[in-house]
Amino acid sequence: MNEMIPRPSDAQLRTAPLWVLCVVLGMSVPLAGAQPSDDHAHLSGAANWAVTTSNIELLKSLLQAGVQINEPVEKEAGWTLLHFAASSGTERVVRFLMDNGADPCSRDQAGLRPIDLAYRQSRTNICQVLTNEQPSSHTVGGYPEGVLEIVFGSRQNDAVLVTINRQDPSDELLKWLRRVWPNAVPGSKGELVAATASSYAYYRNTENGQKMAGCAVTIEKLNEREYSWFTSFGAHPLGGWHEEGKMRQEYGYWIVTDTDGGVH
């Protein structure tokens, strides 16, 4: 049996887009000639409202009208509907989105998935709904791929000299890494150029003389379900940032359980 669609407040009616008013008030909306991308952009705010108010019937209508379930509905953060639902929606909304093809592995601009948001907020019931029943056992260079996705999760377009546990990444690992860090180079191909009166010390590629950033990563296996990592990244030895943390395999995902970092 369909649930009643809750009527929005007067303030929401005054500010709601025309699409929302048409759907909520039961008016017929012609879709002929509408572009899906335009529909998604126009309806994103309404879809967010449907998620946060647990209005499944409105959400169904908006998806039929052009909202793309796996496209960001908030551009700055890059959140999809499932991100919003995992953070502040109900279990029923999360189930509805999952049943209709929402991708639980989609990442926002910060590299976070819906499970990460729910886990950080201790929303155990939502984490259970998002559980990955068939977790990947794929490894790259001896490391679980899910661990590497956390350590190297943010896309990096700069030219970077990389070492992992004080060694060059293996060919297999370097190939994988270049999917997200396309200009990664083994650390042994770099050298440190001494500082002068007019410049800091810096890293240089010995093959072509290009200035590069340096990235030293330490990954440690604590047990079968836990890893820790430390990353130091900088354009020169005296400036950059570092990050460290722990991750654990829960609900079928590798999830960060503790993290810290800053500039150095």
N, C-alpha and C positions, 0 to 999 in steps of 0.2 A: 504494500500500500504506500502511495506517495505521501511524503510529509507535507504539511502546510508550509508555504513559503512565508517566513516572517516579514511583516511589513516594515520597511525602513522608517527611521524617524523623519520628522519634517526637515531637519537640517541635512540629513543624508539625501532626501529627495531633491532639495534645492541645489545640492552640489554634485549629484550623481550625473554621469554622462547620459546622453540620450539612449544609448544602447541598454543601460541598466534599467532605466525607467520603462522602456518597452518590454523588457523581459519580466521585470518584477510585476508590472501592472497588467501583464497578459496581452499586450498589444502585438499585432503581427508585424514582423520586421522583414522586409524584403532583402535577400542576400545576393540576388543576381548582380554580377559585375563587381562584387566586393573582392578586394585583394586579401588573401589570407594574412600577409604580413601587416597590412593596414589594420585589419580586424584585430589581430593580436595586440598591436600597439594601443588601439583605442579601448580595448576591453580589459587590459591588464589590471587596471585599478579596480574594476568591478570584480574581477576574478579573485584578487586579494581579499576584497571585502567578503566575498562568498566563502572563502576559506576560513577567515577569522570569525565569521558568524555561523560557521557550520551549516551553511545553506546549500545542501547537496543539489536540490532541484535547480536553483539558480546556476550552480556550477555546471550542471549538465547542459543547461541551455547555452551558457557562454562557450563551452567547449564545442558545441554544435555550431555556434555562430562564428567560430574562427580562432578562439584562444588555443595556442599550441602548448600542449601539456608539458613539454620538455624544454621550452624556450624561456629565457629569463623574463620575469614580469617586473623586475626591479633592476634597471640597467646598472646603476652604480655598484651595487653589491653582487649582481649577477645571480640573484636568487630565483629559482623556479617555484612553481606552486608547491611542490613537495618540500622545498626548504622552508617556506612559510608554514606549511602544515606541521612539519616536524618541530618547528620552534614554538608555535603558538596555537596550532589547530587541534582538533579532537582526533581521537583514535579512528573514529568513523570516517572522517575526511581523508586521513592518511590511507586507510584501506581502500576508499573509493578511488583515490588517485593511483594507487598501486595497481588496482584491478583494471584501470583504464590506460595502463602503459607508462606511468610515470617512472623515470629512471632513478633508482635510489643511489646510483653511483655518480650522478651529475655533480659537478663541482662549481662552486661560486668563484668570484674573483680572488678570494683568499685561499682557494683550494679546498674548501670545506664541503662535505657532503651532508645531506639531510641527517644521516646517522650521527655525524659529529655534533651537530647542533642539539639534537635530542639527548645525546650522551652527556654533553656539557651541562645541560639543565636537569640532569637526573630524571628524565622522562622515560622511566623504565618501560611503561606500557607501549609508548611509541617506538622505542628501540626494539621491542619484541615484534611489533608489526613489520618493522623494516629489516628484520633478520634475513640474512643471506643464507638460504638453506644449502647452497652449493658453493662454499667458499673456494676461491682459486688456490691451488697448490703450486702454481707456476713460480719458478725461481729464475733469476737472472744473475749470472756470475756468482752463484752460491747464496744469494740473498732472496727472500720472498719478495715478489714484485710489489706487493702492498706496502712493504717496509720502504722500498726505494721510492714509491710514489709519495710517501710522506716526507722523506728526506729531501728529495729533489722536486717537490710538488709545484713550486712556483716557476713559471716559465722565465727563462733567463736568456736574453738575446745577445748579451755582451760576450766577447771572446774571453774564455775562462780556462785557466790551467787547473786541472782537477787531480787530486790524489784522494784515495780511499784507503784508510788504515795505513797511511804512509807509503802506498804503492800506487802505480798507475792503474786505472781501471782496466780490466780485461777487454779484449776486443768485443766480446759479447755485451759486456756492460757498457762500454763506450757507445756501441751502436744503439743500445736502448736509451742511454742518456741523451743522445743527440736528437731524440724525438722531442724533448722538452728544452734541452740546452743545445741548440743546433751548432753553436760555435765552441763546444767543449773540446779541449785538447789535453792529452796526457801531461801530467805535471812535469815529467822528466824532460819535456821539450821546452821548458822555460828556464829562465835565469833571472836572478835579482841584480838589477843595475843600481850601483851605489848612489847615494844622494850627493848632490852638488850644492853649491851655494845658492843656486836658483831653483832647485827642484827637489822633491822628495825622491827617495828610492822607489823604484817601480819594477814590475815584472815585465819580461820581454820574451817573446817567442824566438828561440834561437834559430829557427828555420827561415823566418821572414822578417824578423826585427820588429814585429807588431807589439805595441803595448797591450798588456792583458791584465785581467783581474786574477787573483789567486783564490782557490777554494780548497781547503783541507777538511776532509770529512772523516770522522771516526764512527764506525758502526759496531756495536757489541751485542752479541746474542746473550741474553740473561738466562733464558730457558726456552722451551719450545713455543711459548706463547708471548714472550716479552723480549723486546729489544730496546736499547738506548742508543742515542746518537749525539754527536757534537759537530757543529759546522762552523768554520771560521771563513769569512768571505771578505775580500778587500781589494781595492785597486793598488794598494801599497802596504807594506808591513805596519805602518803606523796609523792606518785608518781603515775602517770597515765595520762589519757587524758580526756577531756570533749568535748562534742558537743552539740550545741543547734540550733534550727531553727524553721521555720514555713513551713507548707505545705498547699496546697489548691487543691480542686478537680476541675480540668479543663480538657476539652476534653475527659472526661470519665475516667481519671486517677487521683490518688493522686500524686501531683508533688511538689517537694521542691521549695519554692519561696525565701527562705532566710536561710542562714546557716553560722555558725561560730564555731570555736573550737580551741583546742590547748592542750598543755601539762600542767600539774600542779604538 
